[in-house]
Amino acid sequence: MTIPDLLLAFLAAAVALAGFTGIVALIDRGAAEVSPELASFRLRFLILTALSTIVLSVTPLLAIALIGESQTLWRIACALQAIWGICYMVRTMMLRRTFRGEAARGIRVGQFYAMTAVGAAAQAILLAGVFAYLPAPASYAIGVFWFLLMVAVFFMRLVFMLDESLRNAERHR
């Protein structure tokens, strides 16, 4: 499987998960025992991360179609993705700090820190691709995979929220 094939697979997965977001958005947030702020955060970042995955999957393929594949293209793509990934991580960390008291109900701190650590590793791999310490195409694919993993995690949390909501509703009957 080539890197462009892998990016197309990531694209398909991101589109599929984003497509189910509308269904998941109908979850009864109160019954799930998750704060409305946290549920909205997860939904917004699911959409943002899915769109990021889609754009990051398609952009190098379009560039290859227009100007041809080269190591320089992949290195530039790694640099741009690293910039976006670092901005994404900083923004997420800043927003995470706003969840206090009732707004933090339902947050999984361990999961947040684990995904942040994986994101930091992905950014390091992207920078290694920029400076040719690692193959740039593979580094780029790893960066996109991290975004796809984030989509899956946000989606999973929303689905678990639905499951918890159903269990809580059954208990109250």
N, C-alpha and C positions, 0 to 999 in steps of 0.2 A: 504494500500500500504506500503510495507516495504522500508527501505532505499536502498537496492540493486535495487529494482524495480524503485525507484525514480531516482537513478543514471543512470539506463539504459534509462529512459525517457529523462534525460538531455543529455545523449550521442546521442540519436537519433536526438534531436533538434539541437545540435551542428553540427552534420554531415550534416543535412539538410541545415542549414544556411551556412556552409562552402562550400557546394556543389554549392550554388547559387553565391558564390563569383566570380567565373569566369565570369559569365554573368554581374554582377555589375561592374566588373573591366573594362568593355568596355565603360564605361560612358565617354562622352566628357567633360573632366574636365574644359576646358576653357569656354565652354558655361554655365557651372554650377556656374560660378563666385566664385569658390573656388580655392585657390592656389594649384598648383601641389604638393607642399610639404605637405600640409594638406591632400589632397586626397591620396597621397602615404602613409602617416602616418596612416590614417584610414584603408586603405587596409591591410597594414602590420600588424597592431594591431588586425584587424579582424581575420586574419589567425592565428596569435600567440595565441590569446585568444580562438579561436575555438579549436586549437590543445591542448591548456592547459586544456580546458573543457573535451576533449576526453580522454586525459591521466588521469586527475583527476577522471573521471567517471569510468574508467576501472581498474585502479591500485588497489583500495581496493577490487574489485570483484575478481581479480586474486589472491591477497593475501589471501582472504577468501577461495578460491578454493584450494590453496596450503597448508595453515597452519591452516585454520579454523577461525571462527569469535571469537573475544575476545575484551574486552574493551581496552586492551593494544594496540591491532592493530589499533583500531579507534583513540585512543589518539595519537599514533605515526603518523598516517595519518593526523590528524588535525595539528600537529606540522609541518610536512613537507609542508602541504598546506599553513599554515600561513607564513612560510619562503618564499615560492614561491610568495604568494600574496603580501607580503611586498616588495619583490624585484621588482615585477611587478609594484606596485604603485610608488615606488621611481623612477624607470626608466621612467615611464610615466610622472611623475611630472618634471623630468629633461628635457625630450624631449619637454614638453609643454612650458617650458621657452625659448626654441629656436625659437618659432614662434613669430616673430616681424615684423612689417611693412607689406609688401606685402605677406609674407609667412603666416601671420595670417588671411588673407582674408577668411572668411567663418567659422571661429572658433566660437564655442558656449561656452563661458566661464562659464556661469551658469550651463550648462549641465556637463561640466568637473568637477566643484566643487561639484555638486550634486552626481555624480557617485563616486567621491573620498570619500565623506562622507559615502556613502553606503558601499564602500570598506573598510573604516576604521571600520565601525560597523561589517562587516563580519569578519575582522581580529580579532576584540575583541571577537566575538562569537567563533571563532576557538580557540583562546587562552583559553577561558572559558572551551571549550571542552577538551583541553590538560590537564588542571588542575582540571578536573572533577567538575566544577561548573555547567556545563550544560551537557546533554548527548552527548558524543563524536560523535556517528553516526549522530545525528541530526545536530550538529555543523558542521560536515564535509559536509553534504548535503547543508547546508546554504552557506558554502564557495563555493561549486561547482555552486550553483545557482547564486551567484554573478558573477562568470566568465561567465556563460551562459547569464546573463543579460547584461554583457559587450559585448558579441558577438552580441546580439540583438540590442544594442544601436549602435555599429559600423555599423552593417548591415543597420539599419534604417537610419542612417546619409547618407550612400552611396546611398540608394534608394531615399531619399529626394533630394540628389544631382542630381540624374537622373531626377526626376520630375522637379526640378528647371531648369535643362538644357533644357528639352523639352519646358517649358514655355518661356524661354528666346529665344529659336530658333523660336517659333511661333511669338513672338513679333517683331523679326527682319525680318520677311517675308514681 
